[in-house]
Amino acid sequence: MNVYDSERMADLLRPHGYRAVEAAENADLIILNTCHIREKAAEKVYSELGRLKQLKEAGNAAGRNVKIVVAGCVAQAEGAEIKSRAPQVDMVFGPQSYHHLPEYLARSSRLLDEAVETEFDVEEKFDSLDNAIAPRTVTGPAAYVTIQEGCDKFCTFCVVPYTRGAEVSRTADEIVNEVRLLSQQGVREITLLGQNVNAWMGPAPRGETWKLGDLCRHLALIDGIDRIRFTTSHPRDMDQGLIDAFADEKKLMPYLHLPVQSGSDKVLKAMNRGHTAAEYLDIINAVRKARPDIAISGDFIVGFPDESDADFEQTLKLVEEIEYASAYSFKYSRRPGTPGAGMPKQVAETQKDSRLARLQAVLEAQKTRFNQSQIGQTLPILFEKTGRHDGQLIGRTPYLQSVHAKAPESMIGSIELVYIKDATPNALSGVLQKDSEAVA
């Protein structure tokens, strides 16, 4: 979602004479779009601001008027602290207020109350990002589309409800219009985004109410759109309509990212996840019944307060039962203002390190097995960009795996059949089917 927000900031600024540059050294306006989900990510902001302070001073000494903006979730959570710790920052915008950026840049005032903007109004933001006001400009065949923001779940480890606000859905008409515009620009794959994307619900053109499965079916009717994905989902919002869409709509890619966080019911209850490990497993089984070839991805947190060795073993058991194609796993990070930060029985860092290493070894082995299972298969690949080597293109399988193959640059934006010859933990390599047949 931060990638999407960054692109939309550029769209907002373009009519005001701004254009993107490759290096911060050449910029008159530098925007850090930040994440607050883990402590390490937040601290990187202040480290980067130290480097940017020198760039700003050098630029101003050369006669330029360099401005630094901090946007995103760190800005939302720590706006006043950012201004205090880093006075070189000119403006601070939360993720729901960056649509005011052009207005603030046009002002000459540098008063603190004008330089920090973190008020919530997601619907106003969506209105300001309407394509008639800030048309989207994309350069590749794949694009993100935010359809939902915020979270009402209040997991005890998570800062998102406090930095992104309550769940708000865009209307179906707004989403359809944006996807049509993207299609006209050559986009063939869209990824629908939301903190709880499968909580999306909106009024449909004929007055009925759609949920995410209905929306995916409708977007599949748009000419030029050949692939549809969505992330990130919550188990509590996986309804039968969405599961049925995986069975019926082939443009909906066979990939589901569904975080579980832990395999222990005790830990899941302490996290306020609202589901058990068995209920999560039932959802996975139902999705696999609907789409047998689906690849499952997940999120895991180890070392949540009062997680015992037995709790962690239950997580490993769940992982081994599901067999993930990919996953993200982290040590629990105490976020200020969340219930988890004040819970007793915080787990020692050494235990977190040990558990994370064990979990990641299992997940990495599963990912490797999944990638190797593609060797010898012929898969449709959407080529997105050139690779590091001459004559090489990079694309993605329906299962979101990165693939590189020798192909002409003219194939960027096309979906081609590729015979998979080799696999590493992070990517596949192959040859165009016509080339493999010629060799055979």
C-alpha angles and dihedrals in degrees: 000000000000088000089053092047091050091052091050092051088056089049090052093049098044096079088053094061100267124133130182121258128197099234133041089226089070097045129105089192122040118188123190108199104199144200125213100185093108133025094238092057092051094049091052087065093064092045091053092046089059090058093044091052088066092048091050093050092049092047093049091047087056090055100263125125101229118189128193121207127187113203136170134045100328087054090051094049100037107024098135092041091053091055090047098046096036112032089172087077112099101189139014121202129181119222092261097050107045090105085079091062098101090048093052094045089056091058123087096206118105098188114146095236089056094043096058116063116173105138116136119240109136095169091054088050092051090050091051091052093054109136092240089061101034109015114206118244118197131174105193138056095253127063142173123236121191110217101163137023136188134028136251095183099087098201104194094237097049132093096188098098088056097046102034100029131215124343112281126174127206116231120264091241092056092050095045092049092051093048091049090053090050091050090053088055092055101266112152101172127048129187114204112217136206140136083241099012095173089057086070113128129164147159112272127220093263096048099263124118119252129202126199096279090054091048093051091051091051095046088052088066092064111106113248097020106114103159132043127186134166137198149216110023131181121216091230090062099048101115129179092253091062092045090051090051089061088056097045108031113066093186087066100089119237095247128104126184105199116165118215099169095196141018093215118095089207091056093041089055091049088050090052090232094151096222139075129233090252092052090051090050090050090055092051091049092049092050091048090050089053094044111018095188095052119134115222124212128182149177126237135189120196126194099032110167113291093007105153129201088259091053090052092049088056089056090053090049092053092048092051092048095051101039104211124219089209138346146180118228131182144170114257110268119200109232118199114250096021121115092237092062091067099040119120124241097045110189118246117252091237090058091047090051093050094047094045091052092052093046094047091050090057094044092047091052090051092049091050091051091050093050092047090051087068093061109113092021125117109223135181107248126195105213110218109171147347120284132228094268129064113270093012126128129192123217143151136250122228085263092059095252117147114243131188124197139156107264138140117270088240088074093068105119094024129105111232134178110249127188108223112227104168143011138202126184090268108032148014128229128204149143131252110271092240090054092048090051091050091053092047 
